[in-house]
Amino acid sequence: MILLIIIIVCAISFIMPFKINASNFTFNPEYIKIQYAGNLGLVSVGTGKYINNKKATIDFNYGYLPALVHNARVHTFALKSTYQSREISLRTIKSRVYVGAALAYSITRNTYLKMPDKLPLNYYAQNAVHLEPFVGAKVLLPTQNQCLRKWAFYSEIGTVDYKLFYKIQNKCIDFCDLWNICFGIWVQFK
């Protein structure tokens, strides 16, 4: 139900674009995306725009991980940015490789921006905000639809800052345990 509401809100943002003005930055959403897995939740939705002459993107995302999957319900809000490589074309199909990072804030019963007083001082770090670097590939597919400008399938391989820290600190962590993968659909409207 929550996911349906978020999808509707993202769709409405394209019908009636909103503007956020902060030091000459205007946010008019240009695309939406729906993602499965990754570090944003089991399912996430986002809306974003191109910046820097379409060489980069920035999106706002909401992800949800139900308790049935992880024994704790998690809501994640993320600001995600990417740097796009040049497009590679094969007839009517185009592809792009990109790198990026997300700054994610997760909310569940055991995440904290400031650790509770009952825990030892400086023993634990905050666990609610994380940096999540990734590399991805997008396959842009042709469309004849009058409403769509572009659409694509994408996949990303990423990690989370604390996993990298633990790998450096503890050599026993397997390299494969650092990584996650996600798949998604990206749609740009006219």
Buried (B, 14 or more C-beta within 10 A) or exposed (E): EEBEEBBEEBBEBBEEEEEEEEEEEEBEBBBBBBBBBBBBBBBBBBBBBBBEEEEBBBBBBBBBBEEEEEEEBBBBBBBBBBEBBEEEEEEEEBBBEBBBBBBBBBEBEEBEEEBEEEEEEEEEEEBBEBEBBBEBBBBBEEBEEEEEEBBBBBBBBBBBBEBBEBBEEEEEBEEEEBEBEBEBEBBBBE
